[in-house]
């Protein structure tokens, strides 16, 4: 490698704290003396209120009472805060009790719904078992042969249309449709 070449891959740009200028190169920065540079900071004056009496002017009794009253918490305010906290606590407890009761009732409703579904399934199973065991043609033969019943004629049949799976109950005679 050539001795006179400068390596430019490590070149940095930095801000000199003294001059505020940018300096390029790989040379170390010159340190500055801390005593030369001291930043000026603005300090805030803390102002606190003290009810102390000025040296040349005494405070009246009324002024002293007003100042004590302004800085003190009265009995009425303490009672009010205690009542408000108690009321909030009681309302919170009542709310939690209602939430617990609602949760319990939801569990009961869920168990009753599952029991209802189970009973419906059992009822449907019994119904299909009963209807599958009944032979309508055999019943018709027994009714006509043994009991002497007859099939109805066309003028004896009246049809009614109902909603869903309901049926019609006859409580009195049906008037003639002629």
TORPA-4810 file (N, C-alpha, C, O; in nm, 3 decimals):
<nodes>
NODE_1_0.083_-0.117_0.000_0.000_0.000_0.000_0.087_0.123_0.000_0.200_0.122_0.050_X
NODE_2_0.036_0.225_-0.054_0.113_0.350_-0.062_0.106_0.421_0.070_0.000_0.427_0.133_X
NODE_3_0.219_0.474_0.113_0.228_0.539_0.244_0.164_0.676_0.245_0.122_0.721_0.351_X
NODE_4_0.155_0.743_0.133_0.105_0.879_0.130_-0.045_0.890_0.114_-0.098_1.001_0.118_X
NODE_5_-0.116_0.778_0.096_-0.261_0.786_0.075_-0.336_0.799_0.206_-0.298_0.743_0.309_X
NODE_6_-0.443_0.873_0.199_-0.527_0.893_0.316_-0.647_0.797_0.306_-0.708_0.789_0.200_X
NODE_7_-0.680_0.727_0.410_-0.793_0.636_0.409_-0.920_0.719_0.427_-0.941_0.777_0.534_X
NODE_8_-1.004_0.725_0.327_-1.125_0.807_0.333_-1.247_0.729_0.377_-1.354_0.789_0.393_X
NODE_9_-1.236_0.600_0.398_-1.353_0.523_0.436_-1.393_0.546_0.581_-1.509_0.523_0.616_X
NODE_10_-1.303_0.592_0.667_-1.334_0.617_0.806_-1.352_0.764_0.837_-1.348_0.804_0.953_X
NODE_11_-1.371_0.844_0.736_-1.384_0.988_0.754_-1.517_1.018_0.824_-1.622_0.967_0.783_X
NODE_12_-1.513_1.097_0.923_-1.634_1.133_0.997_-1.654_1.282_0.993_-1.560_1.359_0.972_X
NODE_13_-1.776_1.321_1.014_-1.808_1.462_1.025_-1.858_1.483_1.166_-1.952_1.416_1.208_X
NODE_14_-1.799_1.572_1.239_-1.842_1.595_1.376_-1.855_1.744_1.400_-1.804_1.826_1.324_X
NODE_15_-1.924_1.775_1.506_-1.947_1.915_1.542_-1.850_1.952_1.653_-1.848_1.890_1.759_X
NODE_16_-1.771_2.052_1.628_-1.677_2.099_1.730_-1.755_2.180_1.831_-1.828_2.272_1.793_X
NODE_17_-1.742_2.149_1.961_-1.823_2.220_2.060_-1.784_2.366_2.075_-1.864_2.447_2.121_X
NODE_18_-1.667_2.400_2.038_-1.622_2.537_2.055_-1.667_2.627_1.942_-1.729_2.731_1.963_X
NODE_19_-1.636_2.586_1.824_-1.655_2.676_1.712_-1.791_2.662_1.647_-1.837_2.755_1.580_X
NODE_20_-1.856_2.549_1.664_-1.985_2.529_1.601_-1.971_2.495_1.454_-2.069_2.502_1.380_X
NODE_21_-1.849_2.459_1.409_-1.825_2.426_1.269_-1.814_2.275_1.255_-1.786_2.203_1.351_X
NODE_22_-1.836_2.228_1.134_-1.816_2.089_1.103_-1.670_2.066_1.066_-1.610_2.147_0.995_X
NODE_23_-1.613_1.956_1.115_-1.474_1.924_1.087_-1.471_1.785_1.025_-1.528_1.692_1.081_X
NODE_24_-1.405_1.770_0.912_-1.394_1.641_0.847_-1.259_1.582_0.876_-1.159_1.653_0.887_X
NODE_25_-1.256_1.451_0.888_-1.128_1.384_0.905_-1.135_1.279_1.011_-1.236_1.264_1.080_X
NODE_26_-1.024_1.203_1.024_-1.021_1.096_1.122_-0.938_1.132_1.243_-0.914_1.047_1.329_X
NODE_27_-0.894_1.256_1.252_-0.812_1.299_1.365_-0.899_1.316_1.488_-1.018_1.346_1.478_X
NODE_28_-0.839_1.296_1.603_-0.913_1.311_1.728_-0.943_1.458_1.751_-0.866_1.546_1.713_X
NODE_29_-1.057_1.482_1.813_-1.095_1.621_1.841_-1.012_1.677_1.954_-0.968_1.605_2.043_X
NODE_30_-0.993_1.803_1.949_-0.918_1.870_2.055_-1.011_1.892_2.172_-1.121_1.946_2.156_X
NODE_31_-0.970_1.851_2.288_-1.052_1.867_2.407_-1.051_2.011_2.451_-0.952_2.082_2.432_X
NODE_32_-1.157_2.054_2.507_-1.165_2.192_2.554_-1.170_2.191_2.706_-1.209_2.092_2.768_X
NODE_33_-1.130_2.299_2.761_-1.124_2.313_2.905_-1.264_2.345_2.957_-1.332_2.431_2.903_X
NODE_34_-1.307_2.273_3.064_-1.442_2.293_3.118_-1.458_2.431_3.181_-1.570_2.481_3.191_X
NODE_35_-1.352_2.491_3.222_-1.364_2.620_3.287_-1.395_2.730_3.187_-1.453_2.833_3.224_X
NODE_36_-1.358_2.709_3.061_-1.388_2.811_2.961_-1.537_2.816_2.929_-1.595_2.924_2.917_X
NODE_37_-1.598_2.700_2.917_-1.737_2.695_2.870_-1.828_2.659_2.986_-1.822_2.548_3.038_X
NODE_38_-1.910_2.750_3.025_-2.012_2.722_3.126_-2.144_2.771_3.070_-2.161_2.890_3.044_X
NODE_39_-2.237_2.680_3.052_-2.366_2.722_2.996_-2.443_2.808_3.095_-2.437_2.787_3.216_X
NODE_40_-2.512_2.902_3.042_-2.595_2.989_3.127_-2.735_2.930_3.132_-2.799_2.908_3.029_X
NODE_41_-2.779_2.905_3.248_-2.912_2.849_3.265_-2.998_2.948_3.341_-2.952_3.018_3.432_X
NODE_42_-3.122_2.951_3.300_-3.214_3.037_3.371_-3.271_2.958_3.488_-3.323_2.847_3.469_X
NODE_43_-3.263_3.010_3.603_-3.316_2.943_3.721_-3.448_3.008_3.758_-3.462_3.131_3.760_X
NODE_44_-3.544_2.923_3.787_-3.675_2.974_3.828_-3.674_2.996_3.978_-3.628_2.911_4.055_X
NODE_45_-3.725_3.107_4.017_-3.735_3.135_4.159_-3.861_3.070_4.213_-3.970_3.088_4.159_X
NODE_46_-3.845_2.994_4.317_-3.960_2.929_4.379_-4.027_3.028_4.472_-3.965_3.085_4.561_X
NODE_47_-4.154_3.045_4.449_-4.229_3.135_4.535_-4.328_3.052_4.613_-4.418_2.991_4.556_X
NODE_48_-4.312_3.049_4.739_-4.402_2.975_4.825_-4.479_3.073_4.911_-4.427_3.176_4.956_X
NODE_49_-4.604_3.039_4.933_-4.686_3.124_5.016_-4.667_3.083_5.160_-4.690_2.968_5.197_X
NODE_50_-4.625_3.175_5.239_-4.611_3.149_5.383_-4.692_3.255_5.456_-4.676_3.375_5.432_X
NODE_51_-4.777_3.211_5.543_-4.860_3.308_5.615_-4.784_3.379_5.727_-4.844_3.416_5.828_X
NODE_52_-4.656_3.396_5.711_-4.577_3.464_5.814_-4.608_3.614_5.812_-4.645_3.671_5.710_X
NODE_53_-4.592_3.672_5.924_-4.620_3.814_5.940_-4.500_3.893_5.891_-4.385_3.860_5.922_X
NODE_54_-4.528_4.000_5.814_-4.418_4.087_5.772_-4.361_4.159_5.894_-4.432_4.185_5.992_X
NODE_55_-4.236_4.190_5.885_-4.167_4.249_6.001_-4.225_4.385_6.038_-4.231_4.419_6.157_X
NODE_56_-4.268_4.462_5.941_-4.310_4.596_5.974_-4.463_4.611_5.986_-4.510_4.715_6.033_X
NODE_57_-4.543_4.508_5.944_-4.687_4.525_5.946_-4.752_4.398_6.004_-4.744_4.293_5.940_X
NODE_58_-4.815_4.401_6.122_-4.879_4.282_6.180_-5.014_4.254_6.111_-5.081_4.346_6.064_X
NODE_59_-5.052_4.125_6.108_-5.179_4.085_6.047_-5.291_4.094_6.150_-5.270_4.074_6.270_X
NODE_60_-5.409_4.125_6.101_-5.524_4.133_6.192_-5.572_3.991_6.225_-5.535_3.894_6.158_X
NODE_61_-5.654_3.981_6.327_-5.706_3.851_6.369_-5.797_3.793_6.260_-5.793_3.672_6.235_X
NODE_62_-5.876_3.876_6.197_-5.966_3.830_6.090_-5.887_3.771_5.974_-5.925_3.668_5.919_X
NODE_63_-5.778_3.837_5.938_-5.694_3.788_5.828_-5.631_3.655_5.866_-5.625_3.564_5.782_X
NODE_64_-5.585_3.641_5.988_-5.527_3.515_6.032_-5.631_3.403_6.030_-5.601_3.292_5.987_X
NODE_65_-5.754_3.432_6.078_-5.861_3.331_6.075_-5.896_3.290_5.933_-5.917_3.172_5.905_X
NODE_66_-5.904_3.388_5.842_-5.935_3.358_5.702_-5.828_3.269_5.639_-5.860_3.176_5.565_X
NODE_67_-5.703_3.298_5.671_-5.595_3.217_5.614_-5.598_3.075_5.670_-5.578_2.979_5.596_X
NODE_68_-5.623_3.061_5.800_-5.633_2.928_5.859_-5.752_2.851_5.803_-5.744_2.730_5.779_X
NODE_69_-5.862_2.922_5.781_-5.982_2.859_5.725_-5.959_2.814_5.581_-6.009_2.709_5.540_X
NODE_70_-5.885_2.891_5.505_-5.858_2.858_5.366_-5.768_2.735_5.354_-5.783_2.657_5.260_X
NODE_71_-5.676_2.718_5.446_-5.582_2.605_5.438_-5.630_2.482_5.514_-5.576_2.374_5.493_X
NODE_72_-5.727_2.495_5.598_-5.774_2.383_5.678_-5.893_2.313_5.612_-5.964_2.372_5.531_X
NODE_73_-5.913_2.187_5.649_-6.029_2.111_5.601_-6.127_2.106_5.716_-6.094_2.066_5.828_X
NODE_74_-6.248_2.146_5.688_-6.349_2.152_5.792_-6.412_2.018_5.821_-6.398_1.923_5.743_X
NODE_75_-6.482_2.009_5.933_-6.550_1.886_5.975_-6.660_1.851_5.874_-6.678_1.734_5.839_X
NODE_76_-6.732_1.952_5.828_-6.840_1.926_5.732_-6.789_1.863_5.604_-6.852_1.773_5.548_X
NODE_77_-6.675_1.910_5.556_-6.617_1.855_5.433_-6.572_1.710_5.455_-6.590_1.626_5.367_X
NODE_78_-6.516_1.681_5.570_-6.474_1.545_5.602_-6.594_1.452_5.610_-6.589_1.340_5.559_X
NODE_79_-6.702_1.497_5.673_-6.825_1.417_5.683_-6.883_1.393_5.544_-6.925_1.282_5.512_X
NODE_80_-6.885_1.498_5.463_-6.936_1.482_5.326_-6.854_1.379_5.248_-6.912_1.293_5.181_X
NODE_81_-6.723_1.387_5.256_-6.637_1.291_5.185_-6.659_1.149_5.236_-6.661_1.054_5.158_X
NODE_82_-6.674_1.134_5.368_-6.697_1.001_5.426_-6.830_0.944_5.377_-6.837_0.826_5.342_X
NODE_83_-6.934_1.027_5.375_-7.065_0.981_5.327_-7.060_0.945_5.179_-7.118_0.845_5.138_X
NODE_84_-6.991_1.025_5.100_-6.980_0.997_4.957_-6.905_0.866_4.933_-6.945_0.786_4.849_X
NODE_85_-6.797_0.844_5.006_-6.721_0.719_4.992_-6.806_0.599_5.036_-6.803_0.494_4.971_X
NODE_86_-6.880_0.614_5.144_-6.966_0.506_5.192_-7.075_0.475_5.089_-7.103_0.358_5.062_X
NODE_87_-7.135_0.579_5.032_-7.238_0.559_4.931_-7.181_0.487_4.809_-7.244_0.396_4.755_X
NODE_88_-7.065_0.528_4.764_-7.002_0.463_4.649_-6.970_0.318_4.680_-6.990_0.231_4.595_X
NODE_89_-6.921_0.289_4.800_-6.891_0.153_4.840_-7.016_0.066_4.843_-7.014_-0.047_4.795_X
NODE_90_-7.126_0.119_4.900_-7.251_0.044_4.906_-7.308_0.018_4.766_-7.356_-0.092_4.738_X
NODE_91_-7.301_0.118_4.679_-7.349_0.098_4.542_-7.266_-0.007_4.470_-7.319_-0.088_4.394_X
NODE_92_-7.137_-0.007_4.492_-7.050_-0.107_4.428_-7.081_-0.247_4.478_-7.087_-0.341_4.399_X
NODE_93_-7.102_-0.261_4.608_-7.137_-0.392_4.664_-7.271_-0.440_4.608_-7.285_-0.557_4.572_X
NODE_94_-7.369_-0.351_4.602_-7.500_-0.387_4.547_-7.488_-0.429_4.401_-7.551_-0.525_4.358_X
NODE_95_-7.409_-0.356_4.325_-7.387_-0.388_4.184_-7.325_-0.528_4.169_-7.368_-0.606_4.084_X
NODE_96_-7.226_-0.558_4.250_-7.163_-0.690_4.243_-7.260_-0.801_4.282_-7.257_-0.909_4.224_X
NODE_97_-7.346_-0.775_4.381_-7.446_-0.874_4.419_-7.544_-0.900_4.305_-7.582_-1.014_4.279_X
NODE_98_-7.586_-0.792_4.237_-7.678_-0.809_4.124_-7.611_-0.886_4.010_-7.674_-0.971_3.947_X
NODE_99_-7.484_-0.858_3.984_-7.411_-0.930_3.879_-7.403_-1.078_3.913_-7.420_-1.162_3.825_X
NODE_100_-7.378_-1.111_4.040_-7.371_-1.250_4.083_-7.507_-1.318_4.067_-7.514_-1.433_4.024_X
NODE_101_-7.613_-1.248_4.103_-7.748_-1.303_4.090_-7.783_-1.328_3.944_-7.842_-1.431_3.911_X
NODE_102_-7.748_-1.236_3.858_-7.775_-1.252_3.714_-7.699_-1.371_3.659_-7.754_-1.449_3.580_X
NODE_103_-7.575_-1.387_3.699_-7.495_-1.500_3.653_-7.557_-1.632_3.698_-7.562_-1.728_3.621_X
NODE_104_-7.603_-1.638_3.822_-7.669_-1.758_3.874_-7.796_-1.790_3.797_-7.823_-1.906_3.765_X
NODE_105_-7.875_-1.687_3.768_-7.999_-1.710_3.694_-7.973_-1.754_3.551_-8.047_-1.835_3.495_X
NODE_106_-7.867_-1.700_3.491_-7.832_-1.744_3.355_-7.796_-1.892_3.354_-7.831_-1.965_3.261_X
NODE_107_-7.725_-1.937_3.459_-7.691_-2.080_3.468_-7.817_-2.164_3.483_-7.828_-2.271_3.422_X
NODE_108_-7.912_-2.117_3.563_-8.037_-2.191_3.581_-8.114_-2.198_3.449_-8.165_-2.304_3.413_X
NODE_109_-8.123_-2.086_3.377_-8.193_-2.083_3.248_-8.126_-2.178_3.150_-8.195_-2.249_3.075_X
NODE_110_-7.995_-2.181_3.148_-7.924_-2.270_3.057_-7.953_-2.416_3.090_-7.975_-2.497_3.000_X
NODE_111_-7.954_-2.451_3.219_-7.984_-2.590_3.257_-8.128_-2.626_3.223_-8.156_-2.738_3.179_X
NODE_112_-8.222_-2.532_3.243_-8.362_-2.560_3.209_-8.381_-2.574_3.057_-8.459_-2.658_3.012_X
NODE_113_-8.308_-2.494_2.979_-8.318_-2.507_2.834_-8.263_-2.641_2.787_-8.320_-2.703_2.698_X
NODE_114_-8.153_-2.686_2.846_-8.100_-2.817_2.808_-8.195_-2.929_2.848_-8.210_-3.027_2.775_X
NODE_115_-8.260_-2.915_2.964_-8.359_-3.015_3.007_-8.479_-3.015_2.912_-8.530_-3.122_2.878_X
NODE_116_-8.524_-2.897_2.869_-8.635_-2.887_2.774_-8.600_-2.955_2.641_-8.681_-3.029_2.586_X
NODE_117_-8.480_-2.929_2.591_-8.438_-2.991_2.466_-8.432_-3.143_2.479_-8.470_-3.215_2.387_X
NODE_118_-8.386_-3.192_2.594_-8.379_-3.336_2.618_-8.521_-3.395_2.621_-8.545_-3.501_2.562_X
NODE_119_-8.615_-3.328_2.688_-8.753_-3.376_2.694_-8.820_-3.374_2.557_-8.898_-3.464_2.524_X
NODE_120_-8.789_-3.271_2.475_-8.845_-3.267_2.339_-8.793_-3.384_2.255_-8.869_-3.446_2.180_X
NODE_121_-8.665_-3.413_2.269_-8.609_-3.526_2.195_-8.673_-3.657_2.237_-8.705_-3.740_2.153_X
NODE_122_-8.692_-3.677_2.368_-8.758_-3.798_2.418_-8.902_-3.806_2.369_-8.948_-3.913_2.329_X
NODE_123_-8.973_-3.693_2.370_-9.112_-3.689_2.324_-9.120_-3.724_2.176_-9.206_-3.803_2.135_X
NODE_124_-9.031_-3.667_2.096_-9.030_-3.698_1.952_-8.998_-3.846_1.929_-9.055_-3.908_1.839_X
NODE_125_-8.909_-3.902_2.010_-8.875_-4.044_1.996_-8.995_-4.131_2.030_-9.024_-4.227_1.958_X
NODE_126_-9.067_-4.099_2.140_-9.187_-4.176_2.176_-9.296_-4.164_2.070_-9.363_-4.262_2.037_X
NODE_127_-9.314_-4.043_2.016_-9.416_-4.021_1.914_-9.387_-4.103_1.789_-9.476_-4.168_1.734_X
NODE_128_-9.261_-4.100_1.745_-9.228_-4.178_1.625_-9.240_-4.328_1.652_-9.275_-4.404_1.562_X
NODE_129_-9.212_-4.371_1.776_-9.229_-4.514_1.811_-9.376_-4.552_1.808_-9.411_-4.659_1.758_X
NODE_130_-9.464_-4.467_1.861_-9.606_-4.496_1.865_-9.664_-4.497_1.724_-9.741_-4.586_1.689_X
NODE_131_-9.627_-4.398_1.643_-9.682_-4.393_1.507_-9.629_-4.505_1.419_-9.697_-4.547_1.325_X
NODE_132_-9.510_-4.554_1.446_-9.457_-4.664_1.364_-9.522_-4.797_1.401_-9.530_-4.886_1.317_X
NODE_133_-9.567_-4.813_1.525_-9.631_-4.938_1.568_-9.778_-4.948_1.528_-9.834_-5.057_1.531_X
NODE_134_-9.840_-4.838_1.491_-9.983_-4.838_1.458_-9.999_-4.864_1.309_-9.938_-4.797_1.226_X
NODE_135_-10.082_-4.960_1.275_-10.113_-4.990_1.136_-10.255_-4.940_1.108_-10.352_-4.996_1.159_X
NODE_136_-10.267_-4.833_1.028_-10.397_-4.770_1.005_-10.491_-4.861_0.925_-10.612_-4.857_0.947_X
NODE_137_-10.441_-4.939_0.836_-10.527_-5.030_0.759_-10.591_-5.135_0.848_-10.707_-5.171_0.827_X
NODE_138_-10.517_-5.185_0.947_-10.573_-5.285_1.039_-10.684_-5.222_1.124_-10.786_-5.284_1.150_X
NODE_139_-10.662_-5.098_1.167_-10.764_-5.027_1.246_-10.890_-5.007_1.162_-11.001_-5.023_1.212_X
NODE_140_-10.873_-4.972_1.034_-10.987_-4.950_0.944_-11.066_-5.079_0.926_-11.189_-5.076_0.927_X
NODE_141_-10.998_-5.191_0.909_-11.067_-5.321_0.892_-11.146_-5.359_1.016_-11.258_-5.408_1.005_X
NODE_142_-11.087_-5.337_1.136_-11.158_-5.369_1.260_-11.280_-5.279_1.279_-11.385_-5.325_1.323_X
NODE_143_-11.265_-5.151_1.244_-11.376_-5.057_1.263_-11.492_-5.092_1.170_-11.608_-5.087_1.212_X
NODE_144_-11.464_-5.127_1.047_-11.572_-5.158_0.952_-11.628_-5.297_0.978_-11.749_-5.317_0.977_X
NODE_145_-11.539_-5.394_1.003_-11.585_-5.532_1.019_-11.646_-5.559_1.154_-11.759_-5.607_1.161_X
NODE_146_-11.577_-5.533_1.261_-11.623_-5.572_1.394_-11.722_-5.474_1.453_-11.820_-5.514_1.516_X
NODE_147_-11.697_-5.347_1.433_-11.781_-5.246_1.499_-11.892_-5.194_1.411_-11.978_-5.121_1.460_X
NODE_148_-11.895_-5.226_1.285_-12.003_-5.185_1.196_-11.998_-5.039_1.156_-12.103_-4.980_1.128_X
NODE_149_-11.885_-4.980_1.152_-11.872_-4.840_1.111_-11.867_-4.831_0.960_-11.836_-4.930_0.893_X
NODE_150_-11.897_-4.712_0.905_-11.893_-4.688_0.762_-11.800_-4.572_0.731_-11.775_-4.487_0.817_X
NODE_151_-11.749_-4.569_0.609_-11.670_-4.455_0.563_-11.762_-4.337_0.537_-11.875_-4.357_0.494_X
NODE_152_-11.718_-4.214_0.561_-11.806_-4.099_0.538_-11.823_-4.073_0.388_-11.735_-4.102_0.307_X
NODE_153_-11.940_-4.017_0.355_-11.965_-3.982_0.215_-11.907_-3.842_0.189_-11.866_-3.772_0.282_X
NODE_154_-11.906_-3.803_0.063_-11.847_-3.674_0.025_-11.918_-3.555_0.088_-11.852_-3.456_0.121_X
NODE_155_-12.049_-3.561_0.107_-12.122_-3.447_0.165_-12.104_-3.437_0.316_-12.142_-3.336_0.376_X
NODE_156_-12.049_-3.538_0.379_-12.024_-3.535_0.524_-11.885_-3.477_0.559_-11.860_-3.445_0.675_X
NODE_157_-11.799_-3.465_0.463_-11.662_-3.420_0.490_-11.654_-3.268_0.475_-11.691_-3.214_0.371_X
NODE_158_-11.603_-3.200_0.581_-11.579_-3.055_0.576_-11.431_-3.034_0.609_-11.380_-3.092_0.704_X
NODE_159_-11.364_-2.951_0.531_-11.221_-2.928_0.554_-11.200_-2.789_0.615_-11.270_-2.693_0.582_X
NODE_160_-11.105_-2.781_0.702_-11.065_-2.656_0.767_-10.915_-2.639_0.746_-10.838_-2.735_0.749_X
NODE_161_-10.876_-2.515_0.725_-10.734_-2.488_0.713_-10.687_-2.423_0.843_-10.746_-2.327_0.891_X
NODE_162_-10.581_-2.477_0.898_-10.526_-2.425_1.023_-10.380_-2.385_1.001_-10.317_-2.424_0.903_X
NODE_163_-10.330_-2.306_1.095_-10.191_-2.262_1.087_-10.101_-2.361_1.161_-10.131_-2.400_1.274_X
NODE_164_-9.994_-2.401_1.097_-9.895_-2.488_1.161_-9.946_-2.627_1.183_-10.020_-2.682_1.101_X
NODE_165_-9.906_-2.686_1.299_-9.943_-2.823_1.331_-10.057_-2.826_1.432_-10.057_-2.911_1.521_X
NODE_166_-10.153_-2.737_1.419_-10.262_-2.732_1.515_-10.378_-2.819_1.466_-10.371_-2.876_1.357_X
NODE_167_-10.483_-2.828_1.544_-10.601_-2.907_1.510_-10.725_-2.830_1.550_-10.716_-2.728_1.619_X
NODE_168_-10.840_-2.877_1.507_-10.967_-2.810_1.533_-11.046_-2.892_1.633_-11.058_-3.013_1.620_X
NODE_169_-11.099_-2.824_1.736_-11.187_-2.889_1.832_-11.329_-2.841_1.804_-11.353_-2.722_1.786_X
NODE_170_-11.420_-2.933_1.800_-11.558_-2.898_1.771_-11.635_-2.894_1.903_-11.643_-2.994_1.975_X
NODE_171_-11.691_-2.776_1.933_-11.766_-2.759_2.058_-11.918_-2.753_2.032_-11.997_-2.761_2.126_X
NODE_172_-11.959_-2.739_1.907_-12.100_-2.740_1.870_-12.113_-2.793_1.729_-12.014_-2.819_1.661_X
NODE_173_-12.236_-2.809_1.686_-12.260_-2.864_1.554_-12.211_-2.768_1.446_-12.219_-2.646_1.461_X
NODE_174_-12.160_-2.826_1.339_-12.110_-2.747_1.227_-12.230_-2.721_1.134_-12.299_-2.815_1.095_X
NODE_175_-12.254_-2.595_1.098_-12.368_-2.567_1.008_-12.344_-2.622_0.869_-12.230_-2.642_0.826_X
NODE_176_-12.454_-2.647_0.799_-12.443_-2.700_0.664_-12.377_-2.596_0.573_-12.402_-2.476_0.586_X
NODE_177_-12.293_-2.643_0.483_-12.220_-2.554_0.393_-12.293_-2.536_0.262_-12.239_-2.474_0.171_X
NODE_178_-12.416_-2.588_0.248_-12.489_-2.579_0.121_-12.553_-2.448_0.100_-12.618_-2.426_-0.002_X
</nodes>
